[in-house]
Amino acid sequence: MKKRILLAIFLFLPCLTFAKLKRVSPESQGIESKHLLAYYEAMMNLKTGETHHIVILRHGNIIGELSPKPFSKEAQHNIYSASKTFVGVAVGLSIEDGLLRLDDKVTHFLPNSLPDTLSENLKAMTIRHLLTMTSGIHPNWSMRNNHSDWGACFLKEKVETPGKVFQYDSMVTYLLSSIVQQVTGKKVLDYLNERIFIPLEIHDAEWEESPEGINTGGWGLRLSPLSMAKFGQLLLNQGKWEGKQLLSAKWVKEMSANQQSTGKLEGYGYHVSLCDFPNVYRADGAFGQYIIVAPDQDMVIAINQANLSNGLHERHLIWEHLLKHVNDAPLVEGKAYKKLKKAEKCYQLPTEKSRVATPKKSALLEREILLGKNPLGWKSLRIIPEEEQLHVHITTQANETFVADAGLDRWNTVETTVYPPYTIKAMGRFNGIKKNFIIAGCYGWEEENRLNIHLLFTNWISGVRLSFTTDGDKIQLWIKENTKKEKVKVEVLQ
């Protein structure tokens, strides 16, 4: 009971920070609830991944808020490269403060990270080139995994002519984060807390740090979907919040304009991606982390997913179901609004299904299952049955232990201080992130010799499905992560 009370408090506290966005009916803001319902239905039935959170704002009000169980609307989420747009805002603030200019040379700010010999192209690289992903340096995505001095490693790379070719690269954003820290004397997160997040009453932001003690910039920001929506609303408001200009309207206009061709229909601003439908732009992160800003419709849509598609289809659902259907005048509420409110409470991700009861004897139960090398970094499992749940005791290769509870035809949740699986393998990963993770679990026996356990880290992004089969005492195990396309067979050490 005490554990459940603590978990409830943990989940409730962030609610206190979101009081200034008012929840109203879609009809009061000129859009019919049936369109939100159709959008939810489309997003919940995607075959390419799972939807974790959706927040929809119009005229600065919340008209839709969906977090299917076991996700909670107050929980934080890893937003991957959507972090880049926040760095773009930090650069804009630095320019407002007279600490940076777009045409400043990058070499001016990082004297300790420069190679012994500077090429003419490196000397020519500017803040503008970094913001538009035209640094002239070919991306090296393994650099952050193999080195601790990221800035120096990046600037030692060969530099082609800056400003010519768009090459998307998270290390470019890391360099901007480093420069902002250099000129302000503050990490990007601290700078944004002071200038943006505290005025917006965003108190749940965390950002990973490099081995050099710098916010990773191009990835690693963790915050709730409603905080994401607030940030989007600030951009929609041209930098103004409750009558106060927090960010220059000129900078918002510049960063959301088409500053650089990407070779595709969608252009690029200053760390902002443009959409291929009219006058809509976005912060964009891997696996479907979006802050969509639609000025013509006066709308913001914040989305968290674990989606393995390229995102075009999911973004076009926003256009087809929402942006095309707005009206200038309020509409009359009807049965659809009541249905919408009920649906938002009832949606949940599918649980594992059981065709048979938990067997009285199984090679999977009550014993230590030793695992061979696996992408989760787990060393062993022990599955303990209790009524309609399984307690899954997990030991990592680092000899940390935690327990996940899996419910029968329901999601059970517990807290853990063990870091979840993570696609990014950068040195120092999770530095700056609190160890306050929540695991939801469910299970189902397909047959007496086939068990599926599904675990989700619901205030991060990661999830994994464990599929066991037994043949006498012999065990086989496959794992399928929600951020990977293929399932992997894991050796079980007998």
C-alpha positions as CSV (number, residue, x, y, z in Angstrom):
1,M,0.0,0.0,0.0
2,K,2.8,2.4,1.0
3,K,4.5,1.7,-2.4
4,R,1.3,2.6,-4.3
5,I,0.8,5.8,-2.3
6,L,4.3,6.9,-3.1
7,L,3.8,6.1,-6.7
8,A,0.6,8.1,-6.8
9,I,2.3,11.1,-5.2
10,F,5.2,10.8,-7.7
11,L,2.8,10.9,-10.6
12,F,0.6,13.7,-9.2
13,L,3.2,16.3,-8.3
14,P,3.9,17.4,-11.9
15,C,0.1,18.2,-12.3
16,L,0.6,21.2,-10.1
17,T,2.8,22.8,-12.7
18,F,0.3,22.8,-15.5
19,A,-2.5,25.0,-14.0
20,K,-2.3,27.8,-16.6
21,L,-3.4,25.9,-19.6
22,K,-7.2,25.5,-19.5
23,R,-9.0,22.4,-20.6
24,V,-12.0,23.2,-22.8
25,S,-14.1,21.4,-25.3
26,P,-12.9,21.3,-29.0
27,E,-16.2,22.8,-30.0
28,S,-15.6,25.9,-28.0
29,Q,-12.4,26.4,-30.0
30,G,-14.0,25.7,-33.4
31,I,-13.3,22.1,-34.1
32,E,-15.7,19.1,-33.7
33,S,-14.8,16.4,-31.2
34,K,-15.4,13.7,-33.9
35,H,-12.3,14.8,-35.7
36,L,-10.2,14.4,-32.5
37,L,-11.8,10.9,-32.1
38,A,-10.9,10.0,-35.6
39,Y,-7.3,11.2,-35.1
40,Y,-7.0,9.2,-31.8
41,E,-8.3,6.1,-33.5
42,A,-5.8,6.4,-36.4
43,M,-2.9,7.0,-34.0
44,M,-3.9,4.1,-31.7
45,N,-4.1,1.7,-34.7
46,L,-0.8,2.4,-36.3
47,K,1.0,-0.7,-37.5
48,T,4.4,0.9,-37.2
49,G,4.6,1.6,-33.5
50,E,2.8,2.6,-30.3
51,T,1.4,6.0,-29.3
52,H,2.4,7.2,-25.8
53,H,1.0,10.8,-25.5
54,I,-0.9,13.3,-27.5
55,V,-1.7,16.9,-26.4
56,I,-3.7,19.2,-28.7
57,L,-4.0,23.0,-28.1
58,R,-6.1,25.5,-29.9
59,H,-6.1,29.3,-29.1
60,G,-3.9,28.4,-26.1
61,N,-6.3,25.9,-24.6
62,I,-6.1,22.2,-24.2
63,I,-8.8,20.6,-26.4
64,G,-7.4,17.0,-26.4
65,E,-5.1,15.1,-24.1
66,L,-4.5,11.4,-24.6
67,S,-2.1,9.1,-22.7
68,P,-3.2,5.5,-23.2
69,K,-2.7,3.3,-20.2
70,P,-0.1,2.4,-18.9
71,F,1.2,5.9,-19.8
72,S,0.3,8.9,-17.6
73,K,-0.1,12.4,-19.0
74,E,2.1,13.8,-16.3
75,A,5.0,11.5,-17.0
76,Q,8.2,12.7,-18.6
77,H,9.3,11.3,-22.0
78,N,12.6,11.1,-23.9
79,I,12.2,13.4,-26.9
80,Y,15.4,12.6,-28.8
81,S,16.2,15.2,-31.5
82,A,13.2,17.4,-30.7
83,S,15.7,18.6,-28.2
84,K,17.5,20.5,-31.0
85,T,14.7,23.1,-31.3
86,F,15.2,24.0,-27.6
87,V,18.9,24.6,-28.4
88,G,17.8,26.8,-31.3
89,V,15.8,28.9,-28.8
90,A,18.8,29.1,-26.4
91,V,20.9,30.4,-29.3
92,G,18.2,33.0,-30.0
93,L,18.3,34.2,-26.4
94,S,22.1,34.5,-26.5
95,I,21.8,36.6,-29.6
96,E,19.2,38.8,-27.9
97,D,21.6,39.2,-25.0
98,G,24.3,40.4,-27.3
99,L,26.5,37.4,-26.6
100,L,26.3,35.8,-30.1
101,R,25.8,36.8,-33.7
102,L,24.8,34.6,-36.5
103,D,27.9,35.3,-38.5
104,D,30.3,34.8,-35.5
105,K,33.0,32.3,-36.3
106,V,32.8,29.0,-34.4
107,T,36.5,28.9,-33.8
108,H,36.3,32.1,-31.7
109,F,34.4,30.4,-28.9
110,L,36.2,27.0,-28.5
111,P,39.9,27.7,-28.4
112,N,40.6,24.7,-26.3
113,S,38.9,22.3,-28.7
114,L,40.7,23.5,-31.9
115,P,43.1,21.3,-33.9
116,D,46.7,22.5,-34.1
117,T,46.2,23.6,-37.7
118,L,43.0,25.4,-38.8
119,S,41.8,24.8,-42.4
120,E,40.3,27.8,-44.2
121,N,36.9,26.0,-44.2
122,L,37.0,25.5,-40.4
123,K,37.9,29.2,-40.0
124,A,34.8,30.1,-42.2
125,M,32.3,28.0,-40.2
126,T,29.7,30.2,-38.4
127,I,26.9,29.9,-35.9
128,R,24.5,30.2,-38.9
129,H,26.1,27.2,-40.5
130,L,25.6,25.1,-37.3
131,L,22.0,26.2,-37.0
132,T,21.2,25.2,-40.6
133,M,23.1,21.9,-40.5
134,T,25.6,23.1,-43.1
135,S,28.8,22.9,-41.1
136,G,30.7,21.1,-43.9
137,I,31.6,18.2,-41.6
138,H,30.3,14.8,-42.6
139,P,28.4,13.2,-39.7
140,N,30.2,10.7,-37.5
141,W,27.5,9.1,-35.4
142,S,29.9,6.9,-33.5
143,M,32.1,9.7,-32.3
144,R,30.0,10.3,-29.1
145,N,30.3,6.5,-28.3
146,N,34.1,6.3,-28.5
147,H,35.4,9.6,-27.2
148,S,34.9,11.8,-24.2
149,D,36.2,15.1,-25.7
150,W,33.4,15.5,-28.2
151,G,34.1,19.1,-29.2
152,A,37.7,18.5,-30.0
153,C,36.9,15.3,-31.9
154,F,34.3,17.1,-34.0
155,L,36.5,20.0,-35.0
156,K,39.3,17.7,-36.0
157,E,37.1,16.2,-38.7
158,K,37.7,17.2,-42.4
159,V,35.6,20.3,-43.2
160,E,34.1,20.9,-46.7
161,T,32.9,24.4,-47.7
162,P,30.4,25.4,-45.0
163,G,27.0,26.6,-46.0
164,K,26.7,24.4,-49.1
165,V,25.2,21.0,-48.2
166,F,22.6,20.1,-45.6
167,Q,24.0,17.2,-43.4
168,Y,21.8,16.5,-40.4
169,D,24.1,15.9,-37.4
170,S,23.4,15.8,-33.6
171,M,27.0,16.8,-32.9
172,V,26.5,20.1,-34.6
173,T,23.8,20.9,-32.0
174,Y,26.2,19.7,-29.3
175,L,28.7,22.3,-30.5
176,L,26.0,25.0,-30.2
177,S,25.1,23.8,-26.7
178,S,28.8,24.1,-25.8
179,I,29.0,27.6,-27.3
180,V,25.9,28.8,-25.4
181,Q,27.5,27.5,-22.2
182,Q,30.7,29.2,-23.0
183,V,29.1,32.7,-23.6
184,T,26.5,32.5,-20.9
185,G,28.4,30.7,-18.2
186,K,25.4,28.4,-17.8
187,K,24.4,25.0,-19.2
188,V,21.6,25.3,-21.8
189,L,19.2,23.7,-19.4
190,D,19.9,26.2,-16.7
191,Y,19.7,29.1,-19.2
192,L,16.3,27.9,-20.5
193,N,15.1,27.2,-16.9
194,E,15.8,30.8,-16.1
195,R,14.5,32.5,-19.2
196,I,11.8,30.1,-20.6
197,F,10.9,27.1,-18.4
198,I,10.2,28.8,-15.1
199,P,8.0,31.5,-16.7
200,L,6.1,28.7,-18.5
201,E,5.9,26.8,-15.2
202,I,7.8,23.9,-16.7
203,H,9.6,22.2,-13.8
204,D,10.1,18.7,-15.1
205,A,12.9,19.2,-17.7
206,E,16.0,17.1,-17.5
207,W,18.8,17.0,-20.0
208,E,21.6,14.6,-20.5
209,E,25.2,15.8,-20.2
210,S,28.4,14.9,-22.0
211,P,31.6,13.7,-20.3
212,E,32.7,17.3,-20.7
213,G,29.8,18.5,-18.5
214,I,27.8,20.1,-21.3
215,N,24.1,19.4,-22.2
216,T,24.1,17.0,-25.1
217,G,22.0,19.5,-27.1
218,G,21.1,17.3,-30.1
219,W,19.3,14.8,-28.0
220,G,18.8,13.8,-24.3
221,L,16.0,16.2,-23.2
222,R,13.3,14.6,-21.0
223,L,10.1,16.3,-20.1
224,S,6.3,15.8,-20.1
225,P,4.1,16.1,-23.2
226,L,2.2,19.1,-21.7
227,S,5.6,20.8,-21.2
228,M,6.3,20.2,-24.8
229,A,3.0,21.7,-25.7
230,K,3.7,24.8,-23.7
231,F,7.0,25.3,-25.5
232,G,5.1,24.9,-28.8
233,Q,2.6,27.5,-27.6
234,L,5.4,29.9,-26.8
235,L,6.6,29.6,-30.4
236,L,3.1,30.0,-31.7
237,N,2.8,33.1,-29.7
238,Q,5.9,34.5,-31.3
239,G,7.8,34.3,-28.1
240,K,5.2,35.9,-25.9
241,W,3.8,34.3,-22.7
242,E,1.1,36.0,-20.6
243,G,1.9,39.4,-22.0
244,K,5.7,39.1,-21.5
245,Q,8.1,38.8,-24.5
246,L,10.3,35.9,-23.4
247,L,11.9,35.3,-26.8
248,S,12.3,37.7,-29.7
249,A,9.4,37.5,-32.2
250,K,12.0,38.2,-34.9
251,W,14.0,35.1,-33.8
252,V,10.9,32.9,-33.8
253,K,10.1,34.1,-37.3
254,E,13.6,33.4,-38.5
255,M,14.1,30.0,-36.9
256,S,10.8,28.7,-38.3
257,A,11.4,30.0,-41.8
258,N,12.9,28.0,-44.6
259,Q,16.6,28.8,-44.2
260,Q,18.1,25.7,-45.9
261,S,17.0,23.2,-48.5
262,T,17.3,19.6,-47.4
263,G,16.9,18.0,-50.8
264,K,13.4,17.0,-49.9
265,L,10.0,18.7,-49.9
266,E,10.5,19.7,-46.2
267,G,12.9,22.5,-45.6
268,Y,14.8,23.4,-42.5
269,G,15.0,26.5,-40.4
270,Y,17.3,27.2,-37.4
271,H,17.0,23.7,-35.8
272,V,13.3,23.6,-36.8
273,S,11.9,21.2,-39.5
274,L,9.3,22.4,-41.9
275,C,6.3,20.2,-42.8
276,D,5.2,19.5,-46.4
277,F,1.8,21.0,-45.8
278,P,1.2,24.8,-45.7
279,N,2.8,27.0,-43.0
280,V,3.4,24.3,-40.4
281,Y,6.7,23.5,-38.7
282,R,7.9,21.2,-36.0
283,A,10.5,20.0,-33.5
284,D,11.2,16.5,-34.6
285,G,12.7,13.6,-32.6
286,A,13.4,9.9,-33.4
287,F,10.6,7.4,-33.1
288,G,7.9,10.1,-33.5
289,Q,8.6,12.8,-30.9
290,Y,6.9,16.0,-32.3
291,I,6.0,19.5,-31.3
292,I,3.8,20.6,-34.3
293,V,3.2,24.3,-34.6
294,A,0.4,25.5,-37.0
295,P,0.1,29.3,-37.0
296,D,-2.7,29.5,-39.6
297,Q,-4.9,27.2,-37.4
298,D,-3.6,28.6,-34.1
299,M,-2.8,25.0,-33.0
300,V,-0.1,23.1,-31.3
301,I,0.1,19.3,-31.2
302,A,2.7,17.5,-29.0
303,I,3.2,13.8,-29.6
304,N,5.3,11.0,-28.1
305,Q,5.6,7.6,-29.7
306,A,7.8,4.6,-30.2
307,N,7.3,4.5,-34.0
308,L,9.5,2.9,-36.5
309,S,8.2,4.7,-39.6
310,N,9.7,7.8,-41.3
311,G,6.9,9.8,-39.8
312,L,5.3,11.2,-43.0
313,H,2.1,9.2,-42.6
314,E,1.7,10.2,-38.9
315,R,2.2,13.8,-39.6
316,H,-0.3,13.7,-42.5
317,L,-2.9,12.3,-40.1
318,I,-2.7,15.7,-38.3
319,W,-3.5,17.5,-41.4
320,E,-6.3,15.2,-42.5
321,H,-8.0,14.8,-39.2
322,L,-7.3,18.1,-37.4
323,L,-5.8,21.0,-39.3
324,K,-8.3,20.8,-42.3
325,H,-11.3,21.0,-40.0
326,V,-10.9,24.1,-37.9
327,N,-13.6,26.9,-37.8
328,D,-13.3,30.5,-36.8
329,A,-16.5,30.4,-34.7
330,P,-17.3,28.2,-31.7
331,L,-19.5,25.1,-32.4
332,V,-22.2,23.4,-30.4
333,E,-21.1,20.6,-28.1
334,G,-22.9,17.3,-28.7
335,K,-22.6,13.6,-27.9
336,A,-19.2,13.4,-29.7
337,Y,-17.6,15.5,-26.9
338,K,-18.8,13.2,-24.2
339,K,-17.6,10.3,-26.2
340,L,-14.2,12.0,-26.6
341,K,-13.8,12.6,-22.8
342,K,-14.7,9.0,-22.2
343,A,-12.3,7.7,-24.9
344,E,-9.4,9.6,-23.4
345,K,-9.9,7.8,-20.1
346,C,-10.4,4.4,-21.7
347,Y,-7.7,4.0,-24.3
348,Q,-4.9,1.6,-23.4
349,L,-2.1,-0.2,-25.2
350,P,-2.9,-3.9,-25.8
351,T,-2.0,-6.3,-23.1
352,E,-0.7,-9.8,-23.6
353,K,-3.4,-12.4,-23.9
354,S,-3.5,-15.8,-22.1
355,R,-5.1,-18.9,-23.6
356,V,-4.2,-21.1,-20.6
357,A,-3.7,-20.6,-16.9
358,T,-0.2,-20.3,-15.4
359,P,1.1,-23.8,-15.3
360,K,1.8,-25.3,-11.9
361,K,5.2,-26.5,-13.1
362,S,7.4,-24.7,-15.7
363,A,11.1,-24.4,-16.3
364,L,10.5,-20.6,-16.4
365,L,9.2,-20.2,-12.9
366,E,11.0,-19.8,-9.6
367,R,14.5,-20.3,-11.0
368,E,17.4,-18.1,-12.1
369,I,17.5,-17.9,-15.9
370,L,21.0,-16.9,-16.9
371,L,21.2,-14.9,-20.1
372,G,24.0,-14.7,-22.7
373,K,25.0,-11.4,-24.4
374,N,21.9,-9.3,-25.2
375,P,21.1,-5.7,-26.1
376,L,19.3,-5.0,-22.9
377,G,22.4,-5.5,-20.8
378,W,20.6,-8.0,-18.5
379,K,22.5,-10.9,-16.8
380,S,19.6,-13.0,-15.4
381,L,15.9,-13.2,-14.8
382,R,13.8,-14.9,-12.1
383,I,10.0,-15.1,-12.6
384,I,7.9,-15.5,-9.5
385,P,4.2,-16.1,-9.9
386,E,1.7,-14.7,-7.4
387,E,-2.1,-14.9,-8.1
388,E,-2.7,-13.0,-11.3
389,Q,0.7,-11.4,-11.6
390,L,4.3,-12.3,-12.2
391,H,7.2,-10.7,-10.3
392,V,10.1,-10.5,-12.8
393,H,13.4,-10.1,-10.9
394,I,16.1,-8.7,-13.2
395,T,19.8,-8.4,-12.7
396,T,21.9,-6.3,-15.0
397,Q,25.4,-6.9,-16.2
398,A,26.4,-4.1,-13.8
399,N,24.9,-6.3,-11.0
400,E,22.0,-3.9,-10.4
401,T,18.7,-5.6,-9.5
402,F,15.1,-4.5,-10.0
403,V,11.7,-6.0,-10.0
404,A,9.0,-5.5,-12.7
405,D,5.4,-6.6,-11.9
406,A,3.5,-8.0,-14.9
407,G,-0.3,-8.2,-14.6
408,L,-2.7,-10.7,-16.2
409,D,-4.7,-8.8,-18.8
410,R,-3.8,-5.6,-17.1
411,W,-0.8,-3.3,-16.7
412,N,0.9,-3.3,-13.3
413,T,3.3,-0.5,-12.5
414,V,6.3,-0.2,-10.1
415,E,9.1,2.2,-9.6
416,T,12.8,1.5,-10.2
417,T,16.1,3.4,-10.0
418,V,17.7,1.2,-12.7
419,Y,18.2,2.9,-16.1
420,P,16.1,1.5,-18.9
421,P,17.3,0.2,-22.3
422,Y,18.4,3.1,-24.5
423,T,19.2,3.2,-28.2
424,I,21.9,5.9,-27.7
425,K,25.2,4.5,-26.5
426,A,27.0,7.8,-26.0
427,M,29.7,8.0,-23.3
428,G,28.2,9.2,-20.1
429,R,24.6,8.5,-21.3
430,F,22.0,9.3,-18.6
431,N,24.3,11.8,-16.9
432,G,21.9,14.5,-15.7
433,I,18.8,12.2,-15.8
434,K,17.2,11.3,-12.4
435,K,16.9,7.6,-11.7
436,N,13.1,7.7,-11.1
437,F,11.8,5.3,-13.7
438,I,8.4,3.6,-13.8
439,I,7.9,0.1,-15.3
440,A,4.6,-1.2,-16.5
441,G,4.2,-4.9,-17.2
442,C,1.7,-7.5,-18.4
443,Y,1.9,-11.1,-19.3
444,G,0.1,-13.9,-21.1
445,W,0.5,-17.7,-21.5
446,E,-0.1,-18.6,-25.1
447,E,0.3,-22.3,-24.2
448,E,1.8,-24.0,-21.1
449,N,5.2,-23.8,-22.8
450,R,4.9,-20.3,-24.3
451,L,5.0,-17.1,-22.1
452,N,5.0,-13.5,-23.3
453,I,5.9,-10.7,-20.9
454,H,5.7,-7.0,-22.0
455,L,7.5,-4.3,-20.1
456,L,7.3,-0.6,-20.7
457,F,9.3,2.2,-19.1
458,T,6.5,4.7,-19.1
459,N,8.4,7.9,-18.2
460,W,11.1,7.3,-20.7
461,I,10.3,5.6,-24.0
462,S,11.7,2.1,-23.9
463,G,9.7,-1.1,-24.0
464,V,10.6,-4.8,-24.5
465,R,8.5,-7.9,-25.2
466,L,10.0,-11.1,-23.9
467,S,8.8,-14.3,-25.6
468,F,9.8,-17.6,-23.9
469,T,9.3,-21.1,-25.0
470,T,10.2,-24.3,-23.1
471,D,10.9,-27.9,-24.0
472,G,11.3,-29.7,-20.8
473,D,14.1,-27.8,-19.0
474,K,15.3,-26.2,-22.1
475,I,14.4,-22.5,-22.5
476,Q,14.4,-20.3,-25.6
477,L,14.0,-16.5,-25.4
478,W,13.4,-13.8,-28.0
479,I,13.3,-10.1,-27.2
480,K,11.6,-7.4,-29.3
481,E,12.3,-3.8,-28.3
482,N,9.8,-1.1,-29.2
483,T,12.6,1.0,-30.8
484,K,13.9,-1.9,-33.0
485,K,12.4,-3.5,-36.1
486,E,13.7,-7.0,-35.5
487,K,13.3,-9.4,-32.6
488,V,16.5,-10.9,-31.3
489,K,17.2,-14.4,-30.0
490,V,19.0,-14.4,-26.7
491,E,21.1,-17.4,-25.6
492,V,19.8,-18.9,-22.3
493,L,22.7,-20.4,-20.4
494,Q,21.7,-23.8,-19.0
